[in-house]
Amino acid sequence: MATRKARATRRKHPTQVRAAATVDAILVASARVFRDRGYERASVNAIAEVAGVSIGSLYQYFPSKEALLVALAEQHTERALTTLEDALAEVEHEPLPVCVRVVVARMVATHVDPLDRVLARGLDELGSATALQSVIDARACAVVERFLARRAAEIRPRAHALAALFLVRAVDLLTHAAIEREPASLEDGTLVDELTALALGYLRPAP
């Protein structure tokens, strides 16, 4: 277990501009190769070739394909969390239905890239999904909880932390399920419609 964890851990972080550019090129190439070939069929050699770097340069920063997968997943997670935070800040003073729809639509959009599915499956295989989910829960739930607290007079749930957890997990898990089972719902907007209705139904006071 320790060996596997070490293989999935980045060796070092770049401290110079040139080194940072190399790491960026490697991650961009990793995303392309994982997206095109899938995680299982991707190889470190192919990633190095697409990145235009030697295999030795790649191994300076990433000891394995697993480490590249984890680094990409962390990058993707950071973007998704920033998207959530920006969306909530943008609609802070809008009516509740507008807020919910905008945020749901933005979060669904972060899952559209086929790479998202590759990363999710790869993390499950590595056993790293739980650690990353903890990061998502902590940061995403905190910002949603603050939003709910500001809207306390408009919503039914009183336990805002629990409600935030329900909403964050529901949107994430149901979006993944829809991508697998009903992919057309992303293209025609049905998924956003239904998730918005689900969230509003949960948040609004009973008539």
HELIX and SHEET records of a PDB file:
HELIX    1   1 ALA A    2  ARG A    7  1                                   6    
HELIX    2   2 VAL A   17  ARG A   37  1                                  21    
HELIX    3   3 VAL A   44  ALA A   51  1                                   8    
HELIX    4   4 ILE A   55  TYR A   61  1                                   7    
HELIX    5   5 LYS A   65  GLU A   90  1                                  26    
HELIX    6   6 LEU A   96  ALA A  109  1                                  14    
HELIX    7   7 PRO A  114  LEU A  126  1                                  13    
HELIX    8   8 ALA A  129  ARG A  150  1                                  22    
HELIX    9   9 HIS A  160  ARG A  181  1                                  22    
HELIX   10  10 ALA A  184  GLU A  187  1                                   4    
HELIX   11  11 THR A  190  LEU A  203  1                                  14    
END                                                                             
